Amino acid sequence: MGTSTPPPGSGTAAAYDPIAEAYAQENATSLLNEYYNRPAIRALLGDVAGKHILDAGCGSGPTLVDLVEDGATAVGIDGSAALIDIARERVGNDVELQVADLAAPLHFGDAVFDDVVCSLALHYLEDWHAPLAEFRRVLKPGGRVILSVEHPFVMLFTQLQAGHTPNYFDTRPRTESEMAGITGELTFWDRSLATMFRTFVESGFRVTHMDEPGPAPEALERFPDFFADKDDPRFLAFLFVVMEA
């Protein structure tokens, strides 16, 4: 279900390079990406005009586009060189882009960013302490991390329905051979809700907002069959969190 790209240190970034173009095209029109995750992240960002913002795990650049259009100075990093190339085509040469490993120290100074966006990238990592510590280091005092991850309940229920018996409380790997109709060997790391929030606190953050939002209003027109029998358009897919350093 994840929809951004992992850093090289996770061992799965190479899987994105040969499918980058098809993957970016799929994300640009999908319910989960274009009409759910992207607008939710944009809403949580709020007014970004004049801010210096790092998009950690920027993928093909949809959030970078939003940041630039809304007046931010954006920097994007991602583990897939092919997706960074696509992001470059979308945002031009004025936006700094790097191929970088979220599991390794970031090549930025201390306290240089107003916000860090990490959209659907952390769930490719077994250890969240290291990247969160780096986010905190590069953030200015009072800076925010705006992130989305696969909802832990969704992943548990999906595995149970498939006949698996995972231990919800373990931090455990999950390998997918196909995502959004695209074949590629991808490894995700599932963990409990309590583990997530304990890690946020241990990494020096204060959680200020958590949400399970509905999709953008346009989604109901774009995907009428999906919403035809729903009185409430909300559905579980991703978890959205805002934290302050």
Solvent accessible surface area in square Angstrom, and as a share of the most:
residue,aa,sasa,rsa
1,M,63,0.28
2,G,0,0.00
3,T,14,0.08
4,S,11,0.07
5,T,1,0.00
6,P,0,0.00
7,P,2,0.01
8,P,61,0.39
9,G,49,0.47
10,S,27,0.17
11,G,68,0.65
12,T,8,0.04
13,A,6,0.05
14,A,78,0.60
15,A,22,0.17
16,Y,0,0.00
17,D,59,0.30
18,P,113,0.71
19,I,30,0.15
20,A,4,0.03
21,E,102,0.46
22,A,54,0.42
23,Y,4,0.01
24,A,12,0.09
25,Q,111,0.49
26,E,63,0.28
27,N,19,0.10
28,A,50,0.39
29,T,71,0.41
30,S,17,0.11
31,L,21,0.10
32,L,46,0.23
33,N,16,0.08
34,E,48,0.21
35,Y,44,0.17
36,Y,1,0.00
37,N,12,0.06
38,R,39,0.14
39,P,41,0.26
40,A,13,0.10
41,I,1,0.01
42,R,90,0.33
43,A,81,0.63
44,L,33,0.17
45,L,6,0.03
46,G,46,0.44
47,D,115,0.60
48,V,2,0.01
49,A,63,0.49
50,G,73,0.70
51,K,62,0.26
52,H,56,0.25
53,I,0,0.00
54,L,0,0.00
55,D,1,0.01
56,A,0,0.00
57,G,2,0.02
58,C,7,0.04
59,G,6,0.06
60,S,8,0.05
61,G,0,0.00
62,P,37,0.23
63,T,11,0.06
64,L,0,0.00
65,V,26,0.15
66,D,3,0.02
67,L,1,0.01
68,V,64,0.37
69,E,118,0.53
70,D,54,0.28
71,G,42,0.40
72,A,11,0.09
73,T,83,0.48
74,A,5,0.04
75,V,5,0.03
76,G,0,0.00
77,I,0,0.00
78,D,1,0.01
79,G,9,0.09
80,S,0,0.00
81,A,48,0.37
82,A,26,0.20
83,L,1,0.01
84,I,15,0.07
85,D,87,0.45
86,I,20,0.10
87,A,0,0.00
88,R,72,0.26
89,E,140,0.63
90,R,98,0.36
91,V,23,0.13
92,G,30,0.29
93,N,136,0.70
94,D,145,0.75
95,V,10,0.05
96,E,86,0.38
97,L,22,0.11
98,Q,44,0.20
99,V,77,0.44
100,A,14,0.11
101,D,39,0.20
102,L,5,0.02
103,A,46,0.36
104,A,38,0.29
105,P,102,0.64
106,L,11,0.06
107,H,151,0.68
108,F,30,0.13
109,G,42,0.40
110,D,97,0.50
111,A,46,0.36
112,V,50,0.28
113,F,1,0.01
114,D,36,0.19
115,D,2,0.01
116,V,0,0.00
117,V,0,0.00
118,C,1,0.01
119,S,11,0.07
120,L,1,0.01
121,A,0,0.00
122,L,0,0.00
123,H,6,0.03
124,Y,1,0.00
125,L,8,0.04
126,E,102,0.46
127,D,73,0.38
128,W,2,0.01
129,H,81,0.36
130,A,45,0.35
131,P,1,0.01
132,L,0,0.00
133,A,53,0.41
134,E,27,0.12
135,F,1,0.00
136,R,115,0.42
137,R,78,0.28
138,V,0,0.00
139,L,7,0.03
140,K,77,0.32
141,P,128,0.80
142,G,48,0.46
143,G,6,0.06
144,R,48,0.18
145,V,0,0.00
146,I,0,0.00
147,L,0,0.00
148,S,0,0.00
149,V,1,0.00
150,E,5,0.02
151,H,2,0.01
152,P,4,0.03
153,F,73,0.30
154,V,16,0.09
155,M,10,0.04
156,L,26,0.13
157,F,104,0.43
158,T,69,0.40
159,Q,27,0.12
160,L,85,0.42
161,Q,162,0.72
162,A,69,0.53
163,G,62,0.59
164,H,108,0.48
165,T,127,0.74
166,P,31,0.20
167,N,79,0.41
168,Y,37,0.14
169,F,158,0.66
170,D,68,0.35
171,T,55,0.32
172,R,25,0.09
173,P,79,0.50
174,R,16,0.06
175,T,77,0.45
176,E,51,0.23
177,S,70,0.45
178,E,104,0.46
179,M,12,0.05
180,A,49,0.38
181,G,63,0.61
182,I,23,0.12
183,T,100,0.58
184,G,12,0.12
185,E,110,0.49
186,L,2,0.01
187,T,33,0.19
188,F,0,0.00
189,W,50,0.18
190,D,9,0.05
191,R,9,0.03
192,S,3,0.02
193,L,46,0.23
194,A,62,0.48
195,T,24,0.14
196,M,7,0.03
197,F,49,0.20
198,R,127,0.46
199,T,7,0.04
200,F,1,0.00
201,V,99,0.57
202,E,103,0.46
203,S,15,0.10
204,G,32,0.31
205,F,9,0.04
206,R,152,0.55
207,V,45,0.26
208,T,58,0.34
209,H,75,0.33
210,M,87,0.39
211,D,49,0.26
212,E,71,0.32
213,P,25,0.16
214,G,28,0.27
215,P,17,0.11
216,A,14,0.11
217,P,111,0.70
218,E,98,0.44
219,A,0,0.00
220,L,74,0.37
221,E,150,0.67
222,R,117,0.43
223,F,44,0.18
224,P,77,0.48
225,D,128,0.66
226,F,85,0.35
227,F,16,0.07
228,A,84,0.65
229,D,126,0.65
230,K,77,0.32
231,D,155,0.80
232,D,63,0.32
233,P,48,0.30
234,R,148,0.54
235,F,35,0.15
236,L,79,0.39
237,A,1,0.01
238,F,0,0.00
239,L,1,0.01
240,F,0,0.00
241,V,0,0.00
242,V,9,0.05
243,M,0,0.00
244,E,52,0.23
245,A,38,0.29
